[in-house]
Amino acid sequence: MAEGHLPKVQPISFDIEGQKGSAQFRYSREGFRLNLIIAIALTVLICSLVWLLLGIYGSNHMNLYTAFAGLAFFAFISARMLAQYFKNDVVLAVQPTGLYDSRISSQTIPWNNIKELLLLRREQVYTLEVTLWPVDGKASAKTHQIELSALEGGSEQILEAINAYMPIRMER
């Protein structure tokens, strides 16, 4: 190998839906733990506020109502994430036929249905904004945001896999 030249890092390739050249990504273990800690902290905060308000109004069943509020809040913000994490399902797959994200749809979005891919960066969080072409004569295009930082493999590896099929525009 010539001096100063490093080998190019290739994305991890897997077979999904029987397609060669596909790359698939699951939730990151570290990211999941951090999100879980945040969800628990927010749930404790909500439970404290509910308990305090029910105490002020003199509710006889304030502990029961607080438990229901906490359970509903926690389930609302993290139930789907928990289910996907424990099933260890593919969250994002880059395929020759299109882009699959289980958080958007149960079907693969064909590349020709995607109008534009825009990479957004907020501090250390990378989000891919996927704009679809309008369907059935609708005036506006549908836009989805895919958070890349929560997935294993890292944002760079995911973007490299996507860029093999469709260009990604950077936010200015």
N, C-alpha and C positions, 0 to 999 in steps of 0.2 A: 504494500500500500504506500502510495506517495506521501511524503511528509506534509503535514498540514491538512490532509484530507481525512475527514471522518466518514465512516459508513453511514448511509442514510437510514433512518429509523423507519421501518415499515409498520403500518397499522396491523394489529392482531386481526387475522382473518378467520372467520368461522363460517359454517354452513347454516343458514337460516332459511327455512322454506325451500331447501334443496338448491339454493342458488350459490354458485361459486363466486368468490370475490366479495362476499358480504362481510361486514364488520358489525359486531353487536356489542352493546354496552349495558351494564347493569348499574344499580345504585352503588355508590362508593360506601364502604363500611364506615370510614371516618366521617364522611359527610352525613350519613344516616345518624350516627351517634350524636353529632352536633345538632342536627335538626330535631332529634328526639329530646335532647336536653332543653332546647328552646321551647318545644311544644309543652313539655312538662312544666317549665317555668311559667309560661303563659297561662296554663291551666291552673296552677297554684294561685297566680295573680287574680284570675277571674273568680276562682272559688273564694278567695279572701274578700273580694268586693261583694260578691253575692251574700256571703255569710254576714258581712258587716251591715249591708243594707237590710237584710232580713232581721238582723238583731235590732236595728234601729226601729223598724216597724213592729217589732214584738211578735214575730211569727213563732207559732208553737212547734213547727216542724222544720226549723231552719237548717238543721244538720242534714236532713233527708233531701231537702230542696237544693242545698249546696252540693251534695254528692251527685244529684241528677244533673245539675248545671255543669259541674266539672266533667262528668262522664260524657255528656252531650258535646261540650266544647272540644274535649280531647279527641273524641271520635270524629267530629266534624273536620278538624284540621289535620288529622294524621291517619285516619283509618285506611285510606287507599294506599298511602305511602307504606304503612306497616305491612299490609297484605302483599304488596309487590316485593318488599324487602324479604319477607320470610319465605315467599315462594321462589325467590331468586330468579324471577322472570327477566327476560330481556326488556329493557325500558326503551332503548333506542337502537335501531338497526339501519345501517346504510347498505342498501342493496342496489344491484345494477338496474332494477326495475323502479326503484323509488326510495322514499324515506319513510320509515316506520317509527312512530313514537306512541307507546301505549297510553301516554297521558293525553294524547289528542284523539286518537282513533284506534279501533281494533283492526283497521285495514291499512295497508301500505299506501302512501300517497305517491302516485306516479310522478316522475320528474317533470313531465310535460304539464302537470297540473299546478306546478309551483312557479309562480311569477317571479319571485325574488327571495333571496336569502340575505339577511342583514345581520352582521355580528355586532352586538351591543356589549359594552363593558362598563360596569359600575364597580369601582374599586377592584376587588379580585374575583368578582362574579361575572362569568361570561354567559350571555344569553343569545340564542340564535332566533331571530324573528323570521318566521316562515310566512310569506304572503302568497296566497293561492289565487289563481285566476277566478274571476266571477263565474258563477254557475247559473245556468238557466236564465240568462239575461239580467241578473241582479246588477244594480248600479255599483255596488261596492265589493271589493275583494275581501276575503276572509283572512285574518291574520292570527297566527298562533306564536306563542313564545315558548322556546325550549331551553330550560336552564341546563347548561352543560357542566357547570361546576359540581353538581351533585352526582355526576356519573363517574364510574371508574375509567381509568385509561387517560383521563385528563382532557381538557378542552382542545389542546393542540392535536392530539391523536384523532379526536372526533372530527375536527375541522379538516384535517388532512384526508380522512376517508370520504367526507362529503365533497370536498373540492375535486376529487377524482371524477365526479359525475356532474357537478354543477358549480359554477363560480359563486363565491361568497363575497358580498360587498361589506366593507368595514364602515362603521359609523364614523361620522366626522365630528 
